[in-house]
């Protein structure tokens, strides 16, 4: 993804901004890995309870989301780093939308509700003309979870 970002102008040229984008992309990977590992091997109801707890205040997933949200408060203006779309924004959008899509058993659909900067970013990304064009180009056979709908 970083190579594609560099080739398409979605990856910053400056070292500091690029490091911030990398940091956010790594955090997005952590959300998926850590959330998926919560409750692994447990019966379904116990796994779902463990994942709900991970998304609640003090939980692992909540903690990562809180760090991303705080990071965006100081480093972005509708975007996660700077004032234009980057691969970090796309990664955060897809990762957070997947988190509340029903993909992860036990993750509450409102797990993102307390993160204002994430909400702004998700709306900004989903409203971006290139992103809208891509979603509009999908044919009816592609079933996209409602968490990816325009916000």
Secondary structure per residue as TSV (DSSP state, phi and psi in degrees):
chain	resnum	aa	ss	phi	psi
A	1	X	-	360.0	-36.6
A	2	X	H	-63.3	-40.4
A	3	X	H	-61.9	-45.5
A	4	X	H	-61.5	-41.8
A	5	X	H	-59.5	-41.6
A	6	X	H	-66.6	-39.3
A	7	X	H	-73.7	-23.4
A	8	X	H	-109.1	3.0
A	9	X	T	80.7	13.9
A	10	X	-	-98.6	9.1
A	11	X	S	-126.2	125.7
A	12	X	-	-62.7	149.3
A	13	X	S	-80.1	-34.5
A	14	X	S	-70.6	141.7
A	15	X	H	-62.9	-42.0
A	16	X	H	-67.0	-47.6
A	17	X	H	-63.2	-39.8
A	18	X	H	-63.4	-40.1
A	19	X	H	-63.9	-37.7
A	20	X	H	-65.9	-42.3
A	21	X	H	-61.0	-45.7
A	22	X	H	-60.3	-42.3
A	23	X	H	-60.8	-44.4
A	24	X	H	-67.1	-39.4
A	25	X	H	-64.9	-38.8
A	26	X	H	-64.1	-39.2
A	27	X	H	-64.2	-37.6
A	28	X	H	-64.3	-40.1
A	29	X	H	-63.1	-38.4
A	30	X	H	-61.7	-38.7
A	31	X	H	-58.5	-49.4
A	32	X	H	-64.5	-47.6
A	33	X	H	-65.3	-49.2
A	34	X	H	-70.0	-39.7
A	35	X	H	-65.6	-42.5
A	36	X	H	-65.2	-33.1
A	37	X	H	-78.6	-20.4
A	38	X	T	-64.8	125.5
A	39	X	T	78.6	7.5
A	40	X	T	-57.6	131.2
A	41	X	T	85.3	-5.9
A	42	X	S	-87.5	157.6
A	43	X	-	-58.2	155.7
A	44	X	H	-52.5	-47.2
A	45	X	H	-66.0	-36.4
A	46	X	H	-70.4	-39.0
A	47	X	H	-63.4	-44.1
A	48	X	H	-63.0	-39.8
A	49	X	H	-65.9	-40.3
A	50	X	H	-65.8	-39.4
A	51	X	H	-70.5	-37.7
A	52	X	H	-61.3	-41.8
A	53	X	H	-65.0	-36.6
A	54	X	H	-65.1	-27.3
A	55	X	H	-90.0	-11.3
A	56	X	S	-83.7	161.9
A	57	X	T	-50.5	130.5
A	58	X	T	92.4	-11.2
A	59	X	S	-83.7	163.9
A	60	X	H	-59.1	-52.3
A	61	X	H	-64.8	-42.9
A	62	X	H	-58.3	-42.2
A	63	X	H	-60.9	-41.7
A	64	X	H	-67.7	-43.7
A	65	X	H	-60.5	-39.8
A	66	X	H	-64.0	-41.0
A	67	X	H	-65.0	-42.3
A	68	X	H	-63.8	-45.1
A	69	X	H	-60.8	-43.6
A	70	X	H	-65.9	-41.0
A	71	X	H	-57.9	-45.8
A	72	X	H	-66.3	-29.1
A	73	X	H	-62.9	-30.6
A	74	X	H	-104.4	-13.1
A	75	X	H	-119.1	-7.5
A	76	X	B	-135.4	168.4
A	77	X	S	-136.3	72.4
A	78	X	S	93.6	-23.7
A	79	X	S	-115.4	168.4
A	80	X	S	-78.1	-33.4
A	81	X	S	-136.7	111.6
A	82	X	B	80.0	-153.2
A	83	X	T	-119.5	20.0
A	84	X	S	-146.0	162.7
A	85	X	-	-63.4	133.8
A	86	X	-	-130.5	171.9
A	87	X	H	-64.4	-24.6
A	88	X	H	-64.9	-40.6
A	89	X	H	-61.7	-44.5
A	90	X	H	-64.2	-40.9
A	91	X	H	-65.0	-43.7
A	92	X	H	-64.4	-42.9
A	93	X	H	-60.5	-50.8
A	94	X	H	-67.0	-44.0
A	95	X	H	-63.9	-44.8
A	96	X	H	-71.9	-37.7
A	97	X	H	-66.7	-38.0
A	98	X	H	-65.6	-38.3
A	99	X	H	-56.9	-40.6
A	100	X	T	-103.7	21.8
A	101	X	T	-90.5	-10.9
A	102	X	T	99.6	-3.6
A	103	X	-	-62.8	-40.6
A	104	X	S	-97.4	110.2
A	105	X	T	-53.5	130.8
A	106	X	T	91.0	-13.6
A	107	X	-	-77.9	120.5
A	108	X	-	-62.9	142.2
A	109	X	T	-66.4	-16.0
A	110	X	T	-102.6	20.2
A	111	X	T	-61.3	-19.5
A	112	X	T	-97.7	-3.8
A	113	X	T	-60.5	-25.2
A	114	X	T	-94.6	11.4
A	115	X	-	-117.0	91.3
A	116	X	H	-61.8	-40.8
A	117	X	H	-70.4	-34.5
A	118	X	H	-63.8	-41.2
A	119	X	H	-61.9	-43.5
A	120	X	H	-62.9	-45.3
A	121	X	H	-62.8	-45.5
A	122	X	H	-59.8	-41.6
A	123	X	H	-67.2	-42.8
A	124	X	H	-62.0	-46.8
A	125	X	H	-65.5	-48.1
A	126	X	H	-66.9	-21.1
A	127	X	H	-91.5	-8.1
A	128	X	S	-62.2	133.6
A	129	X	H	-52.9	-41.5
A	130	X	H	-68.0	-37.1
A	131	X	H	-69.7	-44.1
A	132	X	H	-58.6	-44.4
A	133	X	H	-59.5	-42.5
A	134	X	H	-63.6	-49.2
A	135	X	H	-62.7	-39.1
A	136	X	H	-65.4	-24.7
A	137	X	H	-80.6	-12.1
A	138	X	-	-69.2	138.4
A	139	X	-	-83.9	171.4
A	140	X	T	-66.3	-13.6
A	141	X	T	-78.5	-16.2
A	142	X	-	-86.6	117.8
A	143	X	-	-98.3	108.8
A	144	X	-	-100.8	128.9
A	145	X	-	-57.7	149.2
A	146	X	G	-61.9	-22.2
A	147	X	G	-65.8	-12.7
A	148	X	G	-96.7	-1.6
A	149	X	S	-67.7	164.1
A	150	X	-	-57.2	142.9
A	151	X	-	-105.4	360.0
